[in-house]
Amino acid sequence: MRSVATAGGHPPSMPACERRTPPGWVLKCAASSLPDWPSSVRMAHRGTSRALQSDAAPSPGAPPDRRVGDGAVAIVGAVGVVDLDRRAAAGLAALIDATSIEHFEAPTPCPDWTVRALMAHVVAGNVKYTEISLGRDWSRGAPEIELDDDPAAMYRRTVGAMLEAWERPGALERETPLPLGRGPAEAALYLHLGETLVHGWDLAMATGQRPAFDDDVVEASLTQFRSWLPPQRPPGSPFLDATLLGEDAAAVDRLAGYLGRHVTAWSP
């Protein structure tokens, strides 16, 4: 049996998660299909054929701590986003590896999304961001894909191709439309990083696993999202208000909470 992720980022009959929104909006359980954010939301944010390794070292020449861009779209960070995304993908791949077929129809923290539908969505996101790296503009939605009988292999294949494409010279520097204005495509890849981490948390909670993402990768993503969005979301935001956890909480739980997940309801 196959699952399909549609152009709206959701499998057929799978409505947007967390909260109903006005027509044309897509919700936060699909970072690759974020809507155009209202003007009151300000963004500030700052791959590969190699085997996915969670301890992969940064690529040679990774930029020093920096802030690039002004106004609505800015990029901050010390480690290249491709390296961060590669390490996050290694963690999500391990979670998919450990997901048995018995879990496929289980619910997830995204209401109305099953585990199968969630895995189809992250594969669709890999395909979408490969296209962006090759010159397609960022836009809402994701391509339609069919999840085959080996989701882990399909995920690794698509994310490996995506990361390799983002290592092409100039891929990160070109401009693309973003949820608020135009900016470097590198900023778009931060959306994929956040989706990888938070959907990894979703999958782990749904299948009784514990996500083993590197804390520095999660903290880098959380820093970006804190720059994009205040804890109390303005009217029309696609994100629920943040659930703020103490600094003693796991980094991935704090990220999930900041993006509106009900962490205490799902944590063991």
Backbone as a ProteinNet text record, in pm:
[ID]
protein_1_A
[PRIMARY]
MRSVATAGGHPPSMPACERRTPPGWVLKCAASSLPDWPSSVRMAHRGTSRALQSDAAPSPGAPPDRRVGDGAVAIVGAVGVVDLDRRAAAGLAALIDATSIEHFEAPTPCPDWTVRALMAHVVAGNVKYTEISLGRDWSRGAPEIELDDDPAAMYRRTVGAMLEAWERPGALERETPLPLGRGPAEAALYLHLGETLVHGWDLAMATGQRPAFDDDVVEASLTQFRSWLPPQRPPGSPFLDATLLGEDAAAVDRLAGYLGRHVTAWSP
[TERTIARY]
84.3	0	86.9	49.1	132.3	61.6	143.5	89	129.8	46	72.5	77.2	180.1	184.7	151.1	50	1.8	72.1	37	98.5	72.4	-28.3	-52.9	27.7	108.2	191.4	124.1	1.1	-71.4	-120.9	-120.4	-179.5	-327.7	-388.8	-531.2	-609.9	-707.6	-795.9	-725	-596.4	-525.6	-526.4	-611.4	-616.2	-493.9	-475	-364.6	-377.1	-260.7	-264.4	-257.8	-289.6	-281.7	-395	-436.6	-536.9	-593.4	-721.1	-780.8	-740	-724.3	-683.5	-767.5	-757.6	-832.8	-796.1	-882.4	-853	-719.3	-644.2	-517.1	-398.5	-422.7	-312.6	-283.1	-156.8	-113.7	-41	-62.6	-16	122	163.8	301.4	350.1	265.7	317.4	380	391.9	456	539.8	661.7	747.3	777.8	777.1	805.6	689.3	574.9	460.5	404	494.4	449.9	381.8	277.5	211	291	245	302.4	266.3	364.5	338.5	291.2	207.2	162.4	279.7	262.7	373.4	419.8	337.2	377	476	497.4	594.2	723.3	830.5	957.9	1050.5	1112.7	1205.5	1347.1	1425.8	1569.5	1632.8	1704.6	1768.5	1899	1945.6	2069.4	2015.7	2561.5	2440.8	2495.3	2405.8	2530.2	2528.9	2628.7	2638.5	2709.3	2768.7	2833.5	2729.5	2771.5	2679.2	2635.8	2510.9	2461.6	2527.2	2595.1	2661.1	2628.3	2578.5	2538.4	2656.6	2779.4	2896.5	2979.4	2916.5	2990.9	3047.5	3174.4	3237.9	3188.7	3190.4	3150.6	3235.9	3179.4	3253.5	3368.8	3479.7	3589.3	3538.3	3587.3	3546.9	3412.4	3356.5	3229.7	3243	3141.3	3154.7	3167	3236.2	3241.2	3105.9	3094.2	2970.2	2941.1	2817.3	2787.1	2641	2610.2	2472.6	2470.1	2389	2382.3	2241.8	2229.9	2098.6	2039.5	1942.2	1878	1727.5	1660.5	1515.5	1450.4	1357.8	1272.4	1347.6	1452.4	1524	1670.6	1716.5	1856.7	1900	2028.6	2081.7	2186.5	2176.5	2276.4	2320.5	2444.3	2487.7	2634.7	2690	2832.3	2861	2768.5	2789.9	2700.8	2754.6	2675.6	2551.1	2441	2313	2312.2	2391.3	2395.3	2448	2551.4	2606.2	2506.5	2438.3	2336.3	2226.2	2182.2	2073.3	2116.1	2239.1	2289.3	2285	2329	2331.3	2189.6	2099.3	1960	1899.5	1929.5	1875.5	1922.7	2046	2095.1	2009.5	1970	1885.1	1746	1687.6	1554.5	1559	1664.6	1677.3	1680.8	1751	1756.9	1619.3	1540.6	1405.2	1316.8	1328.9	1250.3	1293	1423.8	1474.4	1406.5	1385.6	1332	1179.5	1115.1	968.9	917.7	845.5	795.1	662.2	624.9	500.1	379.3	392.3	282.2	251.5	349.1	330.1	267	257.9	226.6	93.2	-3.9	-134.6	-154.5	-50.7	-60.5	-73.7	-142	-152.8	-20.3	-6.4	114.2	74	169.4	135.6	68.9	72.6	-2.5	-138	-244.5	-375.8	-411.6	-469.8	-513.1	-398.8	-277.5	-164.3	-123.1	-119	-65.3	85.5	150.4	294.7	328	249.5	273.5	266.8	164	147.4	262.6	309.4	421	548.1	574.3	693.4	682.9	563.8	545.2	573.3	532.7	553.2	701	780.3	921.3	995.7	955	1014.5	978.2	851.3	808.2	886.5	915.2	995.2	1135.3	1195.4	1327.3	1324.6	1221.8	1209	1191.6	1106.9	1083.3	1212.1	1288.4	1407.3	1521.9	1518.9	1613	1584.3	1457.6	1418.6	1457.6	1442.3	1480.8	1631	1709	1854.2	1898.7	1820.1	1854.6	1796.4	1735.3	1692.4	1544.9	1462.8	1320.3	1295	1204.7	1172.3	1100.1	1126.9	1050.2	905.1	815.1	672.4	600.8	475.2	397.1	372	349.3	316.5	439.3	415	520.9	476.6	571.1	531.7	459.1	381.5	312.4	409.8	415.1	501.5	422.3	467.3	411.6	517.9	482	574.2	581.7	702.2	713.2	722.5	755.4	752.2	873.7	970.9	1089.4	1108.6	1030.4	1038.4	1178	1252	1384.4	1478.8	1477.6	1562.8	1520.1	1389.2	1338.9	1379.5	1370.8	1412.7	1561.4	1644.8	1788.6	1823.4	1757.4	1786.3	1751.5	1635.3	1591.8	1666.8	1695.2	1766.8	1913.6	1971.8	2109.3	2121.4	2026.3	2026	2006.3	1920.2	1894.7	2020	2086	2204.1	2316.5	2332.6	2433.5	2404.9	2278.6	2242.3	2271.6	2251.1	2277	2425.1	2511.5	2655.3	2707.7	2623.4	2664.9	2702.1	2806.7	2846	2729.4	2706.8	2604.8	2464.7	2442.9	2306.8	2250.8	2334.7	2287	2272.9	2345.2	2353.5	2245.2	2188.4	2090.8	1967.1	1894.4	1773.7	1652.3	1557.9	1433.1	1322.7	1198.7	1089.8	1088.7	1053.5	1044.7	912.6	876.4	747.8	730.1	840.3	830.1	939.5	907.3	1003.7	1098.8	1197.3	1298.9	1423.4	1497.5	1619.8	1703.1	1818.9	1905.4	1840.9	1867.1	1809.2	1854.2	1966.8	2012.8	1905.9	1832.9	1726.8	1617.4	1587.2	1487	1531	1660.3	1707.2	1692.2	1694	1666.9	1524.6	1431.2	1296.7	1299.4	1377.4	1388.5	1452.7	1554.9	1619.2	1518.7	1439.8	1340.7	1239.1	1197.7	1100.9	1160.2	1284.9	1350.1	1352.2	1388.2	1398.6	1261.9	1167.8	1038.6	958.6	964.8	895.8	965.7	1096.5	1163.8	1109.7	1087.4	1026	886	807.8	673.2	677.7	768.7	777.3	820	916.2	962.9	851.1	775.2	666.8	560.5	533.2	428.3	467.8	598.2	644	717.4	715.3	778.2	928.8	986.1	1130.6	1173.1	1304	1358.2	1448.2	1419.2	1503.5	1643.8	1742.9	1882.8	1952.7	1891.9	1954	2063	2168.6	2274.5	2220.5	2250.7	2195.5	2237	2360.4	2402.9	2325.7	2284.9	2203.8	2066.1	2007	1873.7	1878.8	1980.5	1991.3	2006	2077.5	2090.3	1955.2	1876	1742.4	1652.5	1658.6	1576.2	1611.1	1737.7	1779.3	1714.1	1710.8	1649.2	1499.7	1430.8	1286.9	1253	1334.8	1311.2	1326	1412.1	1428.8	1311.3	1256.5	1143.9	1016.3	990.6	858.2	867.2	781.9	774.5	700.1	715.6	642.1	490.7	438.1	295.3	273.5	207.6	197.3	90	117.3	19.1	-98.9	-209.5	-325.7	-287	-337.3	-307.9	-181.4	-104.8	17.1	-17.9	62.1	36.9	82.9	146.2	198.7	117.1	91.5	32.2	130.7	81.2	170.2	270	387	492.1	457.3	499.2	501.5	645.8	672.9	810.3	849.3	955.7	1006.3	1133.6	1166.3	1288	1413.3	1522.7	1649.1	1700.2	1644	1684.8	1616.4	1517.3	1449.7	1540.7	1519.2	1597.5	1580.8	1687.2	1683.1	1572	1554.1	1452.6	1312.2	1293.1	1163.4	1136.8	1240.5	1222.3	1189.6	1252.4	1220.2	1076.8	1038.4	901.7	800.7	828.5	739.7	732.7	846.2	846.5	761.9	752.9	671.9	529.3	492.1	352.4	311.8	407.7	372.1	336.5	244.8	204.8	300.3	416.1	524.6	487.3	428.1	398.9	292.8	207	104.8	162.2	279.4	336.7	462.7	529.3	655.1	627.6	718.5	700.7	692.4
-119.7	0	123.5	224.7	342.3	464.9	560.9	688.1	794.7	894	1001.7	1132.4	1211.8	1349	1438.7	1520.3	1600	1733.6	1810.6	1941.8	2034	2009.7	2091.6	2047.7	1943.5	1897.2	1793.2	1755	1659.7	1544.7	1423.4	1312.2	1338.2	1274	1292.8	1267	1351	1345.4	1378.3	1420.9	1458.6	1610.5	1667.8	1813	1868.5	1998.3	2063.9	2041.1	2035.3	1997.1	2116.2	2086.3	2176.7	2278	2339.2	2441.5	2474	2499.7	2539.1	2681.4	2711.4	2844.7	2889	3017.8	3064.7	2988.3	2985.6	2915.2	2959.4	2863.5	2893.6	2885.6	2871.1	2861.2	2714.8	2685.6	2550.4	2560.1	2462	2476	2421	2437.6	2419.1	2276.3	2179.3	2043.6	2020.6	2124.4	2115.2	2238.5	2238.1	2354.9	2381.4	2275.7	2296.7	2360.8	2375.1	2435.4	2550.7	2627	2740.6	2843.2	2908.6	3012.1	3140.5	3241.4	3374.1	3427.3	3457.4	3501.5	3645.7	3683.8	3822.2	3915.2	4042	4136	4158.5	4124.1	4141.8	4036.5	3931.5	3827.1	3858	3879.3	3912.7	3791.4	3762.8	3650.2	3700.3	3621.7	3645.2	3508.5	3473.7	3344.6	3342.8	3260.9	3265.2	3253.9	1819.4	1763.1	1668.8	1552.6	1514.7	1370.4	1335.4	1196.4	1113.2	1180.2	1106.3	1037.1	929.8	861.2	958.6	947.2	1032.6	989.5	1082.2	1051.6	1161.5	1122.4	1222.9	1299.3	1243.4	1312.6	1374.9	1399.1	1455.9	1591.6	1615	1742.8	1847.8	1976.8	2080.7	2077.5	2117.8	2122.5	2220.8	2195	2290.9	2427.5	2530.6	2664.6	2707.4	2634.4	2676.6	2818.7	2903.1	3043.8	3068.3	3176.7	3213.4	3268.2	3295.8	3354.7	3480.7	3498.1	3605.9	3643.1	3757.2	3798.9	3859	3804.6	3849	3896.3	4011.5	4060.4	4154.3	4229.4	4327.4	4308.2	4370.5	4378.2	4243.2	4211.8	4095.7	3964.7	3958.3	3832.1	3853.4	3792.5	3798.8	3659.7	3632.9	3499.9	3515.8	3435.5	3436.2	3292.8	3274	3138.3	3118	3016.1	2988.6	2866.5	2773.3	2648.5	2648.4	2602.7	2599	2514.2	2561.7	2493.2	2356.9	2337	2205.8	2101.6	2137	2043.9	2017.7	2122.3	2103.7	2011	2034.3	1953.5	1809.1	1787.1	1650.8	1574.8	1640.4	1575	1549.6	1644.6	1623.2	1507.5	1499.7	1393.3	1256.4	1248.6	1120.9	1074.6	1168.6	1133.5	1089.8	1160.3	1122.1	988.4	963.9	835.3	720.5	740.3	635.3	609.4	714.3	697.4	620.6	652.4	580.5	434.3	410	271.9	189.9	251.7	179.9	179.7	234.5	237.8	113.6	31	-93.2	-69.8	-164.4	-151.6	-144	-199.9	-194.9	-52.5	37.9	176.2	263	213	299.8	373	312.9	378.2	444.3	452.8	516.1	667.1	732.1	878.3	943.8	1069.7	1147.5	1277.8	1355.9	1486.3	1582.7	1554.4	1632	1564.4	1620.6	1556.1	1523.5	1405.8	1356.2	1308.8	1312.8	1257.2	1126.3	1020.2	894.3	893.9	793.1	777.2	763.1	685.7	667.8	802.7	881.1	1010.3	1104.4	1100.7	1184	1148.1	1018.6	977.4	1017.8	1007.3	1051.9	1200.8	1276.7	1421.1	1458.9	1393.5	1432.2	1393.7	1286.1	1251	1356.2	1398.3	1502.1	1631.1	1662.7	1781.2	1771.2	1653.1	1635	1662.9	1613.4	1634.9	1783.6	1849.6	1992.2	2072.4	2046.3	2126.9	2091.5	1973.8	1944.7	2036.8	2051.7	2138.2	2283.1	2328.7	2465.7	2484.2	2386.9	2398.2	2407.3	2351.9	2351.2	2470.6	2563.3	2687.2	2718.7	2625.9	2653.9	2744.7	2841.1	2930.6	2856.6	2900.1	2848.9	2892.1	2802.9	2835.6	2742.4	2773.2	2687.6	2551.8	2451.1	2319.5	2232.6	2109.2	2011.7	1920.3	1859.8	1772	1648	1588.6	1464.3	1347.6	1268	1149.4	1030.2	912.5	789.6	723	693.9	627.9	480.9	432.2	291.9	200.3	74.8	-24.6	-20.7	65.9	79.9	228.5	283.9	428.3	475.7	394.6	436.7	454.3	359.1	370	487.3	507.4	618.8	751.9	761.3	883.9	909.4	808.8	827	865.8	803.7	833.2	977.8	1023	1157.5	1264.9	1240.4	1342.5	1347.8	1233.6	1235.3	1316.6	1298	1375.3	1524	1554.8	1694.3	1762	1697	1756.6	1772.6	1675.8	1687	1806.7	1826.9	1939	2073.4	2082.4	2208.1	2239.6	2142.7	2168.9	2225.6	2236.1	2294.7	2441.3	2488.7	2629.3	2723	2817.6	2918.2	2879.3	2754.8	2711	2786.6	2815.7	2881.8	3033.1	3089.6	3234.8	3297.5	3223.1	3285.1	3328.3	3423.2	3470.7	3387	3378.5	3308.4	3375.3	3365.3	3412.3	3332.2	3398.4	3335	3376.1	3316.8	3352.8	3502.5	3576.2	3721.3	3786	3819.6	3884.4	3788.1	3842.7	3762.9	3756.3	3647.6	3632.1	3520.2	3493.8	3387.3	3250.7	3162.4	3028.3	2954.5	2994	2933.6	2945.4	3057	3074.7	2970.6	2938	2835.2	2700.3	2671.2	2542.1	2533.3	2646.7	2643.3	2596.3	2624.1	2570.8	2418.3	2363.2	2217.2	2159.9	2227.2	2180.9	2173.8	2279	2278.2	2168.1	2145.4	2038.3	1901.8	1880.5	1752.8	1724.3	1824.1	1805.3	1787.5	1873.8	1867.6	1746.4	1711.6	1590.5	1465.6	1474.5	1365	1348	1459.6	1454	1394.9	1438.8	1383.8	1231.8	1185.5	1042.5	965.8	1021.6	955.1	942.4	1049.9	1045.1	943.3	935.2	845.2	698.5	670.5	532.4	487	570	531.7	534.9	618.1	632.2	762.9	780.1	905.3	962.9	1082.8	1138.1	1165.7	1125.1	1139.9	1244.3	1360.7	1468.4	1535.1	1579	1650	1783.9	1813.7	1934.1	2061.5	2066.4	2189.6	2212.9	2104.5	2117.7	2172	2116.7	2161.2	2305.8	2340.4	2477.2	2577	2539.7	2629.1	2653.4	2548.2	2563.7	2646.3	2620.9	2695	2843.3	2874.3	3014.4	3082.9	3012.6	3070.6	3093.9	2992.9	3007.6	3114.8	3128.3	3236.2	3372.2	3380.6	3504.6	3528.7	3420.9	3435.4	3474.9	3414.9	3423.7	3455.3	3543.1	3564.1	3447	3428.3	3318.2	3329.2	3452.6	3474.4	3511.8	3425.7	3443.3	3546.4	3631.1	3731.9	3667.6	3738.4	3684.7	3646.5	3532.7	3487.3	3405.2	3390.9	3310.9	3164.3	3091.9	2948.8	2865.1	2927.5	2854.7	2884.1	2781.5	2801.5	2875.4	2935.2	2998.3	2896.4	2945.7	2858.6	2805.6	2682.3	2627.4	2635.6	2724.6	2748.8	2653.3	2579	2482.9	2537.1	2487.8	2530.4	2487	2555	2523.2	2384.8	2324.7	2189.2	2084.9	2124.6	2031.4	2000.5	1884.9	1846.8	1951.4	1976.2	2078.5	2052	1926.4	1895.8	1915.2	1893.2	1920.9	2071.1	2149.9	2295	2346.7	2289.9	2329.4	2291.7	2169.2	2126	2214.7	2246.3	2332.8	2472.2	2522.8	2657.9	2664.6	2554.5	2551.3	2504.7	2504.8	2483.2	2340.9	2247.8	2110.6	2099.6	2007.6	1983	1878.7	1924.8	1835.1	1744.8	1800.3	1717.9	1611.1	1636.3	1538.4	1417	1434.2	1325.9	1265.9	1338.9	1287.9	1170.8	1072.7	956.2	997.4
0	0	0	-78.5	-89.7	-36	11	55.4	-43.8	-59.2	-153.8	-78.3	-101.5	-52	-169.7	-155.4	-266.9	-274.2	-376.6	-396.3	-279.6	-203.6	-85.8	33.8	18	126.7	214.1	184.6	266.1	180.6	231.8	159.4	138.3	37.5	15.6	142.5	167.9	283.7	413.8	405.6	526.5	537.8	620.6	630.8	700.6	687.7	756.5	905.9	972.7	1112.5	1205.5	1332.6	1445.7	1454.3	1341.9	1354.8	1217.6	1210.8	1084.8	1052.3	924.6	882.8	765.8	727.6	612.8	487.1	385.3	260.7	203.2	149.9	87.3	180.1	311	406.2	434.4	455.5	490.9	623.2	710	846.6	873.9	999.9	1038	1037	1020.9	1011.7	875.7	796.6	665.6	644	698.8	682.4	536.1	453.2	311.7	240.2	305.6	239.8	321.8	384.5	462.1	373.6	423.5	346.3	349.5	276.8	288.3	425.2	506.5	641.9	642	738.2	745.6	771.1	734	742.6	885.7	984.4	1123.6	1169.4	1087.2	1121	1047.5	1118.8	1058.5	1063.3	950.9	943.8	968.2	1039.6	1048.9	1051.2	944.9	948.7	872.2	905	829.6	701.4	183.9	125.7	29.6	20.8	-38.5	-81.2	-166.7	-208.1	-102.3	-4.4	103.9	189.3	256.3	347.1	456	498.9	605.8	735.6	801.9	927.2	1026.1	1143.1	1240.9	1297.9	1284.4	1337.6	1226.4	1111	999.7	1038	1001.9	1031	932.7	972.6	878.9	753.8	642.2	517.5	528.5	457.9	458.3	415.1	483.1	444.7	497.9	596.4	654.3	706.2	686.8	719.6	868.6	907.1	1048	1090.3	1220.3	1270	1191.1	1148.3	1056.6	1063	1005.5	982.2	843.5	757	618.9	589.6	527	487.1	590.2	545.8	631.4	627.8	723.9	719.4	737.1	645.5	662.2	654.5	570.6	551.2	583.6	690.2	729.4	770.6	760	791.8	899.6	1004.8	1110.4	1134.1	1174.8	1205.9	1180.2	1243.8	1232.7	1146.6	1138.1	1064.7	942.4	827.9	706.5	722.7	664.5	681.5	613.7	507.5	443.9	542.2	617	715.7	828.6	872.4	975.2	925.4	802.3	747.5	726.5	687.3	670.3	801.9	907	1037.8	1089.2	1064.8	1104.2	1026.1	896.9	812.8	858.8	908.6	960.6	1077.6	1162.9	1275.7	1233.7	1135.7	1088.3	1015.9	938.6	870	969.9	1081.5	1183.6	1243.9	1262.9	1315.3	1217.8	1089	988.1	982.4	992.5	995.1	1103.9	1218.8	1334.7	1339.4	1237.8	1233	1161.6	1231.8	1173.5	1103.8	1018.1	943.7	1037	1156.1	1253.4	1298.4	1280.6	1321.4	1212.3	1089.5	976	990	1051.2	1063.1	1199.2	1278.8	1410.5	1396.2	1491.2	1487.3	1522.8	1487.8	1516.7	1585.5	1633.2	1691.6	1594	1465.6	1367.6	1350.1	1406.1	1396.5	1251.9	1233.5	1103.6	1013.9	1063.7	989.6	1055.2	979.4	1029.4	1012.3	1069.8	1052	903.7	830.4	687	613.5	644.4	579.3	613.4	736.7	778.8	702	686.4	611.7	465.2	407.9	269.5	257.5	357.1	352.9	355.7	442.4	449.3	322	257.7	128.5	23.9	22.6	-71	-48.7	79.2	107.5	50.4	56.3	-3.4	-153.3	-219.8	-363.5	-393	-316.3	-336.8	-322.6	-217	-193	-287.3	-345.5	-453.8	-571.3	-606.2	-717.3	-690.2	-567	-533.1	-549.3	-506.9	-518.7	-663.8	-754.1	-896.2	-970.6	-898.1	-961.1	-954.7	-909.1	-898.9	-779.4	-795.2	-685.5	-573.1	-449.5	-336.5	-353.1	-324.7	-328.1	-232.2	-206.5	-118.8	-184	-100.3	-151.8	-170.4	-209.8	-232.6	-345.9	-415.5	-526.8	-478.3	-565.2	-531.2	-542.4	-438	-439.8	-387.7	-423.3	-369.1	-282.4	-160.4	-68.5	-104.7	-133.4	-174.4	-52.8	-76.9	30.4	121.8	91.1	175.4	204.2	298.7	324.7	364.9	439.7	484.1	365.6	273.1	155.7	68.5	55.1	-24.9	37.5	169.9	237.3	214.5	236.4	219.9	76.4	-18.2	-158.4	-192.6	-149.8	-185.9	-107.9	20	95.4	53	15.3	-34.6	-162.7	-254.7	-378.2	-349.7	-253.8	-219.7	-164.3	-70	-9.1	-110.1	-198.1	-302.5	-392.7	-425.7	-512.4	-445.5	-314.1	-245.2	-232.2	-256.7	-252.7	-384	-484.3	-611.2	-590.3	-657.2	-642.3	-673.4	-583.7	-605.2	-561.7	-524.4	-491.1	-371.2	-273.4	-152.7	-169.3	-265.2	-275.5	-362	-455.2	-544.8	-467.2	-521.8	-456.1	-494.3	-402	-426.5	-345.6	-388.2	-302.3	-172.1	-64	66.9	130.6	243.9	304.2	326.5	340.5	354.5	270.8	148	61.9	-6	-74.7	-142	-55.7	-70.1	6.3	-50.5	9.5	-39.4	-22.1	-116	-109	15.8	71.7	197	305.1	304.7	403.3	384	258.8	232.2	288.3	280.2	330.2	481.5	551.1	694	722.8	631.9	648.7	644.9	551.2	542.7	667.9	719.8	842.5	956.5	973.2	1079.6	1061.9	938	912.1	945.2	908.1	936.5	1086.1	1164.1	1308.3	1374.2	1341.1	1409.5	1364.4	1236.8	1193.9	1247.4	1272.1	1339.6	1480.7	1548.3	1681.7	1672.1	1571.9	1552.6	1537.4	1451.7	1424.8	1550.2	1621.4	1743.1	1846.1	1864.6	1962.7	1921.4	1791.8	1743.2	1750.9	1751.1	1744.4	1870.9	1976	2101	2099.1	2012.7	2005.8	2071.6	2082.1	2131.4	2023.2	1971.8	1865.9	1916.7	1838.7	1879.9	1793.1	1780.1	1704.4	1788.6	1722.9	1793.7	1845	1970.6	2031.7	1958.3	1908.1	1841.7	1712.2	1644.8	1524.7	1560.9	1664.5	1707.5	1756	1832.3	1883.1	1768.6	1663.8	1548.7	1483.7	1470	1412.6	1504	1634	1728.2	1726.2	1713.6	1704.4	1584.7	1471.9	1353	1373.4	1426.5	1443.6	1547.2	1649.9	1745.1	1678	1578.4	1504.9	1410.1	1355	1262.7	1333.6	1448.5	1510	1658	1709.4	1854.1	1917.9	2048.3	2114.9	2100.4	2112.2	2092.6	1946.9	1872.5	1729	1693.7	1596.6	1556.6	1485.3	1476.5	1403.6	1261.2	1217.1	1082	1069.2	1178.8	1171.7	1150.2	1070.6	1052.3	1169.4	1268.8	1383	1508.4	1586.6	1718	1808.5	1914.7	2011.5	2065	2098	2148.9	2287	2312.6	2447.3	2493.6	2586.4	2628.6	2739.6	2716.5	2814.7	2877.3	2994.4	3061.9	2987.5	3014.2	2948.3	2984.4	3090	3125.5	3039.2	2961	2870	2751.8	2691.9	2574.7	2464.6	2390.8	2286.5	2185.8	2144.7	2044.6	2100.6	2230.5	2292	2293.5	2320.1	2321.4	2181.8	2079.1	1941.9	1908.3	1940.2	1912.7	1984.2	2109.4	2183.5	2125	2079.9	2023.7	1897.2	1825.8	1704.5	1732.2	1860	1894.1	1923.1	1924.8	1957.8	2106.1	2137.6	2275.3	2334	2376.5	2414.1	2529.7	2636.2	2752.8	2723.8	2626.3	2592.3	2519.7	2458.8	2378	2438.1	2525.1	2580	2673.2	2676.2	2763.9	2910.4
[MASK]
++++++++++++++++++++++++++++++++++++++++++++++++++++++++++++++++++++++++++++++++++++++++++++++++++++++++++++++++++++++++++++++++++++++++++++++++++++++++++++++++++++++++++++++++++++++++++++++++++++++++++++++++++++++++++++++++++++++++++++++++++++++++++++++++++++++++++++

